[in-house]
Amino acid sequence: ISSDGSTLAYNTDSGLYIYDCVKGESIRISDKPTDSVALSPTGKSISYCVPADEAHPTVNYDCYYLKIGSEPVLIGASCVPIALSDDASVVYFYAFSDGPTSLCVLHAGNTKTLDPDCSFAYFDTVFKADLIFNCDCTQIVFHSGQKYFFSMNGGEPVEAAGGMVVDRNSKYYVNDSFVRGIDINGQYITPYFVSNKNLCNLLFQDGITFTYFDENFGVHTFQSVEYMEAILSEGGSALLYCTKHGNTYPDTDKYYYSYVSEYLDPACVPVELADKYIWMAILTSNDTVYYRNDIGQLFMVRGSNAP
């Protein structure tokens, strides 16, 4: 399904189709069904791979992309699509050969290898590829080695920062950000699509260090004492993070929660929540902080108490 929910891609025995949910009309894209397909954010373009050799459909296959209503354009052999922009000017795909799997992008007819040696980490029954796209799929942040890299419109990757992306945590969705499942040669990966138009200011966490890079790729950092978990406000730039001291549950464990109202402001220092009996705290929309103490009382620290 496309990001805006307007378009579906589906298979039948007679091939690959797209369905316009507004018009209620289907268009056949290929007379061969496929397991690998990517729709653009509003369904105006599609990329897919189909068997080039019917005798060996899982080994020999070709990858195409097209703007709906136009003729398909061949990307190459043994490629699997991941994402593409609505105008099909930016197409991301994996290329498979006798060597390592490569993460590639096609832009204005030119192919660039973003990561020549991709690795898929097995995590919770799925393969984690660490791919983050912006809302129109013109930008990507990807993990390679111990670092993250940023590429815009098929440009040369720029090193961003180390660690995990904080608001990529699947427990906390930001606006209409979502995870999409993609079958890559039997490996089920889950790229993350955020609602932001710009992936700059994306927050990373590496150990006790939080990092983000600005529009000029300047790197900004701040640190916690002992990191456990962080929560970003919905659609905002407030941050609530938790640290824990002690290892014996429950007698000596102590949780400390710190709140940063604007992590994009280097002058904004973290403020520790004052109540020493905090057991759990959350950060919701409108930068509202709630917490409950060890005897089950619920408090609102800041924000609005309107339902």
N, C-alpha and C positions, 0 to 999 in steps of 0.2 A: 504494500500500500504506500502511496506517496505521503510525504510529510504532512501535507494539508488535508489528506483524506479524500481528495477529489478523484483519484485514479487508482485502479487496481491492475496488477499484472497477474495473469493466471495461465495455467496449462490445460490443454485437452489433448486427446490422441491426435488431433489434427494440427497441433502447433501451439505457439505462444501468442497470447492475446493481451490487449489492454482494454479496460472497461472504463468509460467516462461515467462517473457516478452522477454527474449533473444532467447530462444529456440522456443517460441510459443506453448508450451505444457501445458496441465492441468493435475493435479493429484488430485484424490479425497482423502480427508483426513478423512471424516466421512460421513456415509449415513444419518446423521441427520443435518439439517441446524441449524445455531446458530446466535444469535445477539451479542455474546461476543467472540471476537477473538483478539489475539495480534500476530503480526509478528516480528521476530527478525530483526536487522538493515539491513541485506542483504537477508532476506527471507530464511535462511537455517534452521530455526526452527519456530515452531508455537505453540501457546497455545490457547485453546478454551474450552468452556463448552457446553454440550448438555444435553437435558432432560433425566433424569434417570427414570422418570415416565411420560409416554405419557398423562396420565389423568391430571397431574398437572405439565405441562412443565415449568411454571414460578416459581414454588416453589421447586420442587425436580430436581436438575440437578448436573451433575458431571463435574469436570474440569480436562483436560488432557494437557500434553505437549508432543511434539515429535520433534526429528530431522528428517528432510525430508528424507524419505527412510527407517526409522526405525519404530518400533511399538510404539503406544502411551503409555504413562505412566500416571497413575492416580495420580493427586495431592490430590483430596479430593472432598467431597460433598459440595454443596452450596458455591463454590468459583468462582470468576470472574477474568480472567487474565488481567494484565495491560501492562507488558513488559517482554521481556526475551532476553538473549544474544544469539549470533549465535550458540554457541555450546550447548545451553540449560542447561548450568551449573548453571545459575542464572535465576530464574523465579519469578517475582513479581506478587502478586495477592491479592485481597480482600477476606477475609473469613467472611461469614455471619452465624450467629447463633441466638439463642434467646436473646443474649446480644448485646453489641455494635459491630459495624463493625471493623474488625482488618486488618491492613496492614501487609502483611506477605511476606517472601522471602524463596524460596526453593533453597538450595545450596548443591551440592554433596549429594543429598538424604535426607538432614536434613532441616526441616522447622523451621524458626525463626520468631517470632512476632516482628516486628519493632515498630508498634504503636498499642496498644491494644484497643484504643478508637478513631477511626477516625471521623472527622466531615467534612461535606461537606457544605461550605458556598455558599448560593445562590447569584449569582452576574451576572447581565446582561443576564438573562434568561438561564444561565448555572450554573452548580455546580462547584465551584472552589475547587480543592483538594490539590493544592500546592504541586505537585510532580514534581521534576526536575531530569532528567536522563542525564548521559553523552552519548557520541555517540555510545558506544558499550553496553550500558545498564548493565555494571558491577558496576556502582555506582548510588546512589540515594541520593538526599537531599529532606527531607520532613518536613512539618510543623506540630508540635504537641503542643497544648496549645499556649504559647506565644513564643516558641522557634523553631529553625530549628535544624535538626539532619542529620548527614551524615553517610552513611553505604557503605562499599566497599566489593564486593564479598560475600554478605550475612553476613557480620560481624556485631558485636555489634554496635548499633547506638552510635555515638559520638556527643555531643552537639556542634553545630557550632556557631550560633549567632542569635540575634533576629531581627525581622523586615521583610521587603519585599526584594526579590531578584531584584536588579536594572535592570540587562539586561534580566529579564524575561518579561518586559513590551512588550506586543504584538505589540506596535507601532514601535519597533526598533528591527529588526531581526539581529542576528549576524551570518554571513556566511550562513550555511545551517541549522541553528537552526529552529525548527518549533514546532507548537502546534498540537497535535493530539486529535481528539474528540473520546471519548469512552463511550459507554452506559453501565452504572453500575446499573442494576436493575431499569431502567427507569430514572436514574439520569445521565445526560450528563456531564461528567467531561472532563477537557482539560489539561492533563499532558504536560509538556514542555521538549523537547529533545534538548540539546545544542550540538554544533559541537565539543566541547572540549573533549579530552580523559580523562581529569582530572577535577573534580568539585572543587578541591581546588582553592583558589583565587577567588571564586565566591563572588561578592560584594553584601552586604546586606545594607538596609537602615532602620533605626528605629528612627523616629522623625528627629532630626537634626544630628544624629550620623550615619556615614558610617562604616561598619565593614567587614573585610574579614578574613578568616583563611587560614594559609599556609599548606604546605604538612606535617608538623609536628603538625598540629592542634593548632599552636600558633595563638592568636587572635590579630589583629591590628585594630586600630580605628582612625578616624579623624572626625572633626565636621564642620558643616556649621552654619551660623547664624540662618536662618529660612528656612527650606527645603521646596521646592515646587516640583521640578522635576529634574531628572538626566538622562543623556544620556552617554552611553559608546561608545567609538570608535569601529568601526567594526573590530573584530578580534584582537583588541589591548587592552591596559590597560590605555588609557587616559580617563579622565572623565570631563564632563561639567555639572555643576549643577546650578540651578536657585533658587534664593530666592526672596521674594517679601516683601516690606514694604508698609504699607498703605492699606486701605480697601475701599476707595471710587473710583470707576472707572468713568472716566479715570484720573481725575485731580490730585489725590495725590498718585496713585499707582506708585511704583518705582521697577523695576526689576534689580536685580544684578546677573551677571553671573560670575562664578568662574571656572577656568580651572586648572586641575591637569594633568600634562603630563604623570605621572607614579604613579598611586595610589598604586602600589605594593611596592613602595619605601617609607619607613616611613620618610625619610629625604626630600621628595619632597613636598613642601608646595603649597597650592592653590594660584593661581594668579587671581585677579579680573580683568575682562576686563575693560579697562580704560574709554571707551566712556560712558559718563553719560546719553546719549540719546538712549541707546540700548533698542529696543522694543522686539526683538526676536532673539535668537541665536541657531545655530545647530552645531553639531559635526559630521563630515562625516568620510569616510575611510581615511587612511593615516593621521589621527589625525588633519584634517583640520577644522578650525572653521570659520564659516560665521555668520554674523549678519546683521540685518537691523535696521535702526534707526526710530525715530518717524515721519520722513518726507519721508520714503520709500526708502532711499538710502541703497544699499547693499555693505557690506564690507567683505573682507577676512582678518582675523586677522593673520593667519599663515598657513603654508602648501603650496601646489602647486596650481597654477591657471590653470594648463593644463586641457583641457576638459575631 
